[in-house]
Amino acid sequence: MRAVRFHEYGGIEVLRVEEVERPVPGPGQVLVEVRAAGIQPGEVMIREGARHGRWPATFPSGQGSDLAGVVAEVGPQVRGFAVGDEVLGFTHGRASHAEFVVVDDVDVVSRPTGLSWDVAGSLYVSGTTAYACVFAVDPGPTDTVVVSGAAGGVGSLAVQLARHRGATVIGLASERNHAWLKERGVVPVAYGEGVAERIREAGGGSVDAFIDTFGDGYVELAVELGVRPERINTIRDWQAAARVGARTYGEGAAACAVVVGELARLAARGELEVPIARGYPLEGVRDAFRELERGHTHGKIVLRPAEAAIG
C-alpha cells in the first residue's frame, strides 16, 4: 500500500509517499481502507522536530490521526464491526495518512447516514479538541465566551458547540470570515490592535470565559478582560497558562470514540458544520501541508487516499 512517510525532521520536502507493507489487524483490531484523513498543525510541529521532547518521532515515521473509511479486514475478537462497514475514528499510531490503517475497534464508530467522507475523516483532532475546550470553560446561557481563531479548524467548531449550549459567543477572526460567523449566531470581532475594546463593546462590558485556539498573547488578554483563570482555556500557549493558572484542555481530554460519535451525529443532523477547505490525493500531501502552513485557511484540509494519483 501507499503511505506518507518522513525519514528525518524537516520541512515539507521530507514528506514522501512510499510503498509499504499492508498491515494486518490483530486481536480487537480492524483494517480500514481510508477514504479521508484530516491534516493538523500539530503534525507540522512533530515533523519539524519542534515537539521532539513531548512527542518524539521514530524514523521512518508515518503521520495522521483522523480517519474515515471502509472496514477491509477484522481481526480476532472484534465485536460490532464487519467487513464493508463504514466507520470513522482515530489512531494514536501516526498512521492514517495511508491507503490502509489498523485501528483498535474501540477507537472507531459507524459513519452516520448523510455524513460526508471529508467531514467524517476530519472530526477527531479538531472535534475532540473543540469539545474539550468548551467543556473546560463550561459556558451556559447567561455567559459570554470569546474564541480566538474562531474560523480555524478548532475554533470554527468551538464557537458552534458553545452556541449549542446557549452562550453568547464572540469570535475573533479576519473580516473575510465575519459573514460565516454571523450566520451561525456568533458575534464577529476583528483581531489586531484595539481588540480588547472591541471585545468589551461586543460583550456589553463583560466577558465570562475565553477559549484560545491561536496563542500569541490571548491568555493575557483574557486576564485583562477580567476572565477568571479557571474559565480560560488555551491549546497553544501552555507557558502563559501556567503563569496565570489557566486550563490547557485539548484533544487528549476528550480522546474517545464516544465523543467522536456524538460529534458525528451532530454533524449528520446539521447541528454542527465542519467546514472543508480542500481535499488532496495522497500524492498531494506536500501541497496540502503547504496550504495549511500558509495559515488563515477556513476549515479543514483533507487527504483522500482513495483518489487517483495526480502525479
C-alpha positions in Angstrom: 0.0 0.0 0.0 1.0 3.7 -0.3 1.6 5.7 2.9 3.1 9.1 3.8 6.5 8.8 5.5 9.3 11.0 6.6 12.8 9.8 7.4 14.2 12.9 9.2 12.9 16.1 10.8 12.5 18.9 8.4 10.2 21.0 6.2 7.6 19.9 3.6 10.3 18.5 1.4 10.9 15.5 3.8 7.4 14.1 3.2 7.2 11.2 0.8 4.6 8.8 -0.4 6.1 5.3 -0.3 5.2 1.7 -0.9 5.0 -0.1 2.4 3.7 -3.4 3.7 -0.1 -3.5 4.2 -0.7 -4.0 7.9 -2.7 -7.0 9.3 -5.2 -6.5 12.1 -4.6 -8.2 15.4 -7.0 -9.1 18.2 -9.6 -6.4 18.7 -8.4 -4.5 15.6 -9.9 -3.7 12.2 -8.1 -2.8 9.0 -9.7 0.3 7.4 -9.4 1.3 3.8 -9.0 5.1 4.3 -11.3 7.4 2.3 -10.5 10.6 4.1 -7.9 11.7 6.7 -7.6 15.3 8.0 -4.3 17.0 8.5 -3.3 19.1 11.6 -1.0 21.9 12.6 0.4 19.7 15.3 1.7 17.3 12.6 3.8 20.1 11.2 5.4 20.7 14.6 6.1 17.0 15.1 7.6 16.6 11.6 9.8 19.7 12.1 11.1 18.3 15.4 9.6 21.2 17.4 7.8 18.8 19.7 10.6 16.2 20.0 10.7 16.5 23.8 7.0 15.8 24.1 6.1 13.7 21.0 9.4 12.3 19.6 9.3 10.6 16.2 10.8 7.2 15.4 12.1 7.0 11.8 10.8 6.3 9.3 7.7 7.9 10.7 4.2 8.0 9.4 1.6 10.6 10.3 -2.1 11.1 10.7 -4.7 10.6 13.5 -8.1 11.4 11.9 -9.6 8.8 9.6 -12.8 7.6 7.9 -13.2 4.6 5.6 -14.4 1.1 5.0 -13.5 -1.9 7.1 -11.4 -4.2 4.9 -10.5 -6.9 7.4 -11.3 -7.7 11.0 -9.0 -9.4 13.5 -9.9 -11.9 16.1 -12.2 -10.9 19.0 -13.6 -7.9 17.2 -17.2 -7.0 18.2 -19.6 -4.7 16.5 -17.9 -4.4 13.1 -17.7 -6.4 9.9 -16.0 -6.2 6.5 -17.7 -3.5 4.5 -18.8 -1.3 7.4 -18.3 2.4 7.0 -16.5 3.9 10.0 -14.8 7.0 11.4 -12.4 7.4 14.3 -8.7 7.8 15.1 -5.4 6.1 15.6 -2.6 7.0 18.0 -0.1 5.3 15.8 0.6 8.2 13.4 -0.6 6.1 10.5 -3.9 7.4 8.9 -2.2 9.2 6.0 -2.2 6.0 4.1 -4.4 3.8 1.9 -5.0 1.4 4.8 -4.6 1.7 8.6 -5.1 -0.7 11.5 -7.3 0.7 14.3 -8.4 -0.7 17.6 -12.2 -1.4 17.4 -12.9 0.8 20.4 -11.5 3.8 18.5 -14.0 3.7 15.6 -17.7 4.3 15.3 -20.2 3.8 12.5 -20.4 6.6 10.0 -23.9 8.2 10.3 -26.1 8.3 7.2 -25.6 11.6 5.3 -22.2 12.4 6.8 -19.6 13.1 4.0 -16.3 11.3 3.9 -14.4 14.5 4.2 -16.2 15.6 7.3 -16.1 12.1 8.9 -12.3 12.0 8.3 -11.8 15.4 9.9 -13.7 15.1 13.1 -11.3 13.5 15.6 -8.5 16.0 16.4 -10.3 19.3 15.8 -13.7 18.0 17.1 -12.4 16.5 20.3 -10.2 19.5 20.9 -13.1 21.9 20.4 -15.3 19.7 22.7 -12.6 19.7 25.4 -12.1 23.5 25.1 -15.9 24.1 25.6 -16.1 21.6 28.4 -13.1 23.3 30.2 -14.8 26.7 30.4 -18.3 25.3 30.9 -20.4 28.0 29.1 -24.1 28.4 29.8 -27.0 30.6 28.5 -26.0 33.6 30.7 -22.3 33.5 29.7 -20.4 35.5 27.1 -17.5 33.5 25.6 -14.7 34.7 23.4 -13.0 32.3 21.0 -9.7 33.3 19.3 -9.0 31.8 15.9 -12.8 31.4 15.5 -12.8 30.5 11.8 -10.0 27.9 12.1 -10.2 24.1 12.3 -10.8 24.0 16.1 -12.2 27.5 16.6 -15.0 27.0 14.0 -16.2 24.0 15.9 -15.8 25.5 19.4 -17.9 28.5 18.5 -20.7 26.2 17.4 -20.5 24.0 20.4 -20.6 27.0 22.7 -23.6 28.3 20.9 -25.2 24.9 21.2 -25.0 25.4 25.0 -26.9 28.7 24.6 -23.9 31.0 25.3 -23.3 34.4 23.6 -20.1 33.8 21.6 -17.7 36.4 20.3 -15.5 35.1 17.6 -12.1 36.7 16.8 -11.4 36.3 13.1 -10.4 38.2 9.9 -13.2 40.2 8.3 -13.5 37.8 5.4 -14.9 35.2 7.9 -17.3 37.5 9.7 -20.3 36.6 7.5 -19.8 32.9 8.2 -19.7 33.6 11.9 -22.8 35.8 11.8 -24.7 33.1 10.0 -24.0 30.8 12.9 -25.1 33.2 15.6 -21.6 34.3 16.5 -20.7 38.0 17.1 -17.6 38.6 14.9 -14.8 40.8 16.1 -11.6 41.6 14.1 -8.3 40.8 15.8 -5.4 43.1 16.0 -4.7 46.5 17.6 -7.6 47.7 19.8 -9.2 44.2 20.1 -9.8 44.5 23.8 -12.0 47.5 23.4 -13.9 45.8 20.5 -14.5 42.8 22.7 -15.7 44.9 25.6 -18.1 46.7 23.3 -19.4 43.5 21.7 -19.8 41.8 25.1 -21.6 44.7 26.7 -18.7 45.4 29.0 -18.1 41.9 30.4 -16.7 38.5 29.3 -17.2 35.3 31.3 -15.0 32.8 29.5 -12.2 32.7 26.9 -11.1 29.9 24.6 -7.8 30.5 22.9 -7.0 28.4 19.9 -4.3 30.7 18.5 -1.8 31.7 21.2 0.1 34.9 20.8 -0.9 36.8 23.9 -4.6 35.8 24.1 -4.3 34.3 27.6 -3.0 37.6 28.9 -5.8 39.4 27.0 -8.4 37.2 28.7 -6.9 38.1 32.1 -7.0 41.8 31.1 -10.7 41.4 30.2 -11.4 40.2 33.7 -11.9 36.5 33.0 -11.2 34.2 35.9 -8.2 31.9 35.2 -10.3 28.7 35.7 -12.5 29.9 32.8 -9.7 30.5 30.4 -8.6 27.5 28.2 -5.7 27.6 25.7 -4.5 24.9 23.3 -1.4 26.9 22.2 0.1 28.9 25.0 0.9 26.5 27.8 3.5 28.8 29.4 1.1 31.6 29.8 -1.5 29.2 31.2 1.0 28.1 33.8 1.7 31.6 34.8 -1.9 32.7 35.3 -3.4 29.3 36.3 -5.5 28.9 33.1 -6.6 25.5 31.8 -5.0 23.6 28.8 -7.6 21.0 27.9 -7.1 19.8 24.4 -7.7 16.7 22.3 -6.3 14.3 24.9 -9.0 15.4 27.4 -11.8 14.1 25.1 -10.0 11.5 23.0 -12.6 8.7 22.9 -14.9 7.2 20.3 -18.0 8.3 22.4 -17.2 12.0 21.8 -16.3 11.4 18.2 -19.6 9.6 17.7 -21.6 12.4 19.3 -19.9 15.0 17.1 -20.6 12.8 14.0 -24.3 12.7 14.9 -24.5 16.4 15.4 -22.8 17.0 12.1 -25.1 14.5 10.3 -28.1 16.2 11.7 -26.9 19.6 10.5 -26.3 20.9 14.1 -22.6 21.1 13.6 -20.9 22.3 10.4 -17.4 21.1 9.8 -16.1 23.4 7.0 -13.9 21.7 4.5 -11.4 23.9 2.8 -10.0 21.5 0.2 -9.2 17.8 -0.4 -6.0 16.4 -1.8 -5.0 12.9 -3.1 -2.2 11.2 -1.1 0.4 12.3 -3.6 -0.6 15.9 -3.0 0.4 15.7 0.7 3.2 18.3 0.3 0.7 20.7 -1.4 -1.8 20.0 1.4 0.7 21.0 4.1 1.9 23.9 2.1 -1.6 25.3 2.1 -2.0 24.5 5.8 1.2 26.2 6.7 0.3 29.4 4.9 -2.4 29.8 7.6 -5.8 31.6 7.5 -7.5 28.6 5.9 -11.2 28.5 6.7 -12.0 24.9 7.6 -10.2 21.5 7.3 -7.7 20.3 4.7 -8.2 16.6 4.0 -6.2 13.9 2.3 -8.2 11.4 0.2 -6.0 8.3 -0.2 -8.6 6.6 -2.4 -8.4 9.3 -5.1 -6.3 8.6 -8.2 -2.8 10.0 -8.2 -2.3 13.4 -9.8 1.4 13.0 -10.3 
